[in-house]
């Protein structure tokens, strides 16, 4: 048995290995976007990836996505997912006809919409298993809603089987009596493949929209004295679809809640789930702590006992064990064990913080390797640098890595100490245990154990303040004696 981590539903994916067809050829015009609807991101993944991933996790033998002729979805699909093309937008039954060539040898076929990303793997597996156990020609997933407006109504026969589904897309599609029915179609179906093919050939566009509706297959099967059953779902959130950006935000709120719940049940402390954003592919180990205001994006990973936030963004970043990242922005950087970052640090791509190192307040590090136990405590920029172990960079240490044409590297050895306001003009290297004097602009290598001093010698000018006062007083007196302008 397998337990769906999102819903807690136990299921055995070996009971049924259906072919899953995902209808995804719609134009999505209500999104008002140049980006196809099913490529809009939801918690770090394109919308189309959510039903595809659910089908794969449910144990699908094959997954077929029905795309438009432009074939825009293919680059976003995992390897092995098949693509069928619906040449013209003639309705859901026509879209399924486009996939028939991919159904050779299929027994059970599950059909679902591509814009319903909240369907759980356990739901798909249980629908397929119940359908196979029953021996029905078709099984439709249904829900009972308090407000069923906009959904196709499920009309039951006296024996409790499904007689038909009545669409409600346009006036005249359903009667007043049918509109009172609260059981609705979720748009998910399980079919016997052979009987599905026969019924699809008989679907006609006899409706106000002039479309070939997939639910008409159910009535055709009934006319052929085949059994159609209903499989009622308990969680209405699985029915939520995405037609516009408002619905996308509503679906995202549910997906975020599920993601946070999954991590918390696995031992992660999320102080304020309502103020935390975690993408679907983020990995967090038990006993990590996520403070309020954090955004954890992409393929980020956080190891045990680390604390992230408050108000920290990680993008494709790795954080080791027992580390803290406070009020900081980290993009494609690696943070090791027992590392301290922030507050107000910016770690850019290519940064590696080794065990026990530190990037402190108002520090920016880019494409640099900070060695074990080394510290960049505050007010510094380190770019294109290699820092050894147990070094300490004083406040306002800057690596001047760009000459206007090329980037150059700075090499800082073990146990190096730079004083405040040191500028290292790359390419330059500081040997092990080297020092720099405060205010130095280092343009030549500093040997191991040496002190680099690169600044003008101090000169004190005695009486300077008194001379300044006398000069200012004289200028004021001269201005008072001058005649007014224009006289």
Secondary structure, DSSP 8 states (H G I E B T S, - for coil): -EE-TTT--EE-TTS---EEEEE-----GGG-SSS-GGGSEETTEEHHHHHHHHHHHTT-SEEEEEE-TT--SGGGS-TT-EEEE-SS---HHHHHHHTGGG-TT-SEEEEEETT-TT--HHHHHHHHHHHHHHT-SEEEEEEE-S--TTS-EEEE-TTSSEEEEE--SSTTSS-HHHHT--EEEEEEEEEEHHHHHHHHTT----STT----TTHHHHHHHHTT--EEEEE-S-GGGG---SSHHHHHHHHHHHHHHHHHHHHHTT-EETTGGG-EE-TT-EE-TT-EE-TT-EEETT-EE-TT-EE-SS-EEES-EE-TT-EEES-EEES-EE-TT-EEESS-EE-TT-EE-TT-EEEET-EEES-EE-TT-EEEES-EEESEEE-TT-EE-TT-EEE-B-SS-B--EEE-TT-EE-SS-EEESSEEE-TT-EE-TT-EE-S-B-TT-EE--S------TTHHHHHHHHHHHHHHHHHHS--TT-
